[in-house]
Amino acid sequence: MKKIILILLLITSLTITGCFNKNNTQKPKDENIKFPTISSQEVKEIIDNYSKYPEIDIIDLRSEEEFTEEHIPGALNIPLEYLDEITISQERQLILYDKNNENCQAAALQLRNLGYKNIKIMGGINNYPYSLE
């Protein structure tokens, strides 16, 4: 009888421990969100025909210094650390880029949490083969 009780206690504790570990290893929902991407060629088309796309803003997430050195024509500089201060209408489409695509996903998540729904990721300026300002 003591063996049965010990076995039941052991099984119960392993089950409870397993449940807690399983819940603690789940990724937060935000990490699973994948934002649509846009190619540099598509961004170039938007820039060349901006009058056809007045509802789109291209956002450069790099520092002000990097932006001043060179940036995609028509881009707005809003560094990642200042995204919570963004004043662009939530109805606009935002295209995000940074130096090499390392901050775009985090920025898109932050913007989504601020209420923006139409967000696309271009990636890194290093992969933009067209002329820069």
C-alpha positions in Angstrom: 0.0 0.0 0.0 2.9 2.4 0.8 4.5 1.6 -2.5 1.3 2.5 -4.4 0.9 5.8 -2.5 4.6 6.7 -3.2 4.2 5.8 -6.9 1.0 7.9 -7.1 2.7 10.8 -5.4 5.7 10.5 -7.8 3.5 10.4 -10.9 1.5 13.4 -9.6 4.5 15.5 -8.9 6.1 14.6 -12.3 2.9 15.5 -14.1 2.6 18.9 -12.3 6.3 19.6 -12.9 5.9 18.7 -16.6 2.9 21.0 -16.9 4.7 24.0 -15.4 7.8 23.5 -17.6 5.7 23.1 -20.7 3.9 26.4 -20.0 7.1 28.3 -19.2 8.8 27.3 -22.5 6.0 28.6 -24.8 6.9 31.6 -26.9 4.8 34.7 -26.3 2.3 35.2 -29.1 4.1 38.3 -30.4 7.2 36.4 -31.2 5.3 34.2 -33.6 3.9 37.1 -35.7 5.5 37.4 -39.1 5.0 40.7 -40.9 4.8 40.8 -44.7 8.0 41.8 -46.5 8.5 44.1 -49.5 11.4 43.9 -51.9 13.8 46.8 -52.5 12.6 46.7 -56.1 9.0 47.3 -54.9 10.2 50.1 -52.7 12.0 51.7 -55.6 8.7 51.5 -57.6 6.9 53.3 -54.8 9.6 56.0 -54.7 9.6 56.5 -58.4 5.8 56.8 -58.5 5.1 58.3 -55.1 2.1 60.3 -56.3 0.4 56.9 -56.9 1.2 55.8 -53.3 0.6 58.9 -51.0 -0.6 56.7 -48.2 2.8 55.0 -47.7 5.6 56.1 -45.4 9.1 54.6 -45.5 10.6 54.5 -42.1 14.4 54.4 -41.5 15.0 52.9 -38.0 18.6 53.7 -37.8 20.2 56.5 -35.8 20.0 60.1 -36.9 23.7 60.1 -37.7 23.4 57.0 -40.0 20.3 58.5 -41.6 22.1 61.8 -42.3 25.0 60.0 -44.0 22.6 58.2 -46.4 19.1 57.0 -46.6 16.4 55.8 -49.1 14.9 58.8 -50.9 11.8 60.1 -49.1 12.3 58.0 -46.0 11.5 59.4 -42.5 14.0 58.8 -39.7 12.4 57.4 -36.6 15.0 55.4 -34.6 13.7 52.3 -32.9 14.0 53.9 -29.4 11.7 56.7 -30.5 8.9 54.6 -32.1 6.6 55.1 -29.1 6.6 58.8 -29.9 5.4 58.3 -33.5 2.7 60.7 -34.7 2.0 59.2 -38.2 -1.7 58.3 -38.8 -2.4 54.6 -38.0 -4.2 54.4 -41.3 -1.0 54.8 -43.3 1.1 51.9 -44.6 4.5 51.8 -43.1 7.6 50.2 -44.7 10.4 49.6 -42.3 14.1 49.3 -42.9 17.3 49.5 -40.8 21.0 48.8 -41.4 20.8 45.0 -41.9 17.3 44.0 -40.9 18.1 43.3 -37.2 15.6 45.6 -35.7 12.7 45.5 -38.2 10.7 42.7 -36.5 11.0 44.3 -33.1 9.9 47.7 -34.6 7.0 46.1 -36.4 5.8 44.4 -33.2 6.1 47.7 -31.3 4.1 49.5 -34.0 1.5 46.8 -34.0 1.1 47.2 -30.3 0.7 50.9 -30.8 -2.3 50.2 -33.1 -0.6 50.2 -36.6 -1.9 47.4 -38.8 -0.4 48.0 -42.2 3.3 47.3 -41.8 5.7 45.8 -44.2 9.4 45.0 -43.7 12.0 45.8 -46.4 14.9 44.8 -44.3 18.4 46.3 -44.5 19.6 49.4 -46.4 22.7 47.3 -47.1 20.6 45.3 -49.5 19.1 48.3 -51.3 20.9 48.5 -54.7 19.5 51.8 -55.8 20.7 55.4 -55.3 20.5 56.9 -51.8 20.3 60.4 -50.6 
